[in-house]
Amino acid sequence: MRDTDKKIDPLPDEFRSEDEAADFWDTHSIADYEETLEPAHVEVDLKRRHFAIEVDEETFLALRESARRQHKPVKQLASEILKQKFAAG
């Protein structure tokens, strides 16, 4: 049940920075500002899925070093290696 005697700070028209917005929302509840909310129309196309796999430390360190030398993210290099391995049969 909502406390109707609770003083609610006015919602700023805009925030000067993301940090200012974060500070505001860290200390305020969006539930107190429901009347100002507008529906958002968002389209989401989730075709890619990501999975986590476990590898031993030695393998990870070698993969990380190889990725560093190739200027690639570790996950990209790992994916490329696995694709090559399974494409080769």
N, C-alpha and C positions, 0 to 999 in steps of 0.2 A: 504494500500500500504506500502511495506517495505522500510525503509530508508536505501539505499545502502551505504551511507556515514557513517553509524553508525559503530563504532569500537566494534567488538565482541571479548570478552575474549576467549582464547583457552579453550576447554573443557578438564579438567584433565583426565589423563588415568585412575586414580582411586582416591577415596577419602579415607583419613586415618580413618574416622569415619562417622557414620550416621549424627552426628551434623555438620561436615564439609560439607557433601553433602547438608544437609538442608540449611545451610547458603548460599551455592552457589546458590541453586535453588530459595531461597527467593529473590535473587537480579538479577536473570537471567531468560530469557524466553526460554522455550524449543523450541519455534518457530524459534529461532536463530540457533538451532542445528539440524534442520530437516534432514540434509544430513548425520548425524551420527546415526540416528535412524534405528533400525532393527525391522522387524516384530516379534511379540511375539506370539507363539502358546500356547494358554492356553485352557485347558479343564475345564469347570465348570459344576458341577452337583448339581443343586439347588433342593433338594428334601424337605428340611425343610423350613417352613415359620415361622416367628415369628410375634406375634401380641401383641399389648399393650392394657391393659385393665385398667380402672380406679377403684380404691378401696378407701374407706375412710381411713383417717389417722390411726384410731384405729386399723383397720384390718391390714393395712400395718405394723404398729409397732409390732403387735403380730406375724405376719408372719416373719418379720425380726428377732425378738428375737428367734423364734422357729428355723429358719434357722441357726442362730448363734450357738444355742445349738447343732444342728445336724451336724455342720460343712459343710453346703451346701450353695450354692448360693441361694438367695431369689427366683430367677426365676425358679430354678430347683425344689425347694420345692413347689412353687405355682403350677407348672405344674403337679407334682406328686399328690398333693391334688385334683386338678381338674380331673385328670385321674381316681383316685380312686372313686371320687364322681359319675362320669358319668358311670363308669364300674359297679357300684353297682345298677344303674338304678334309 
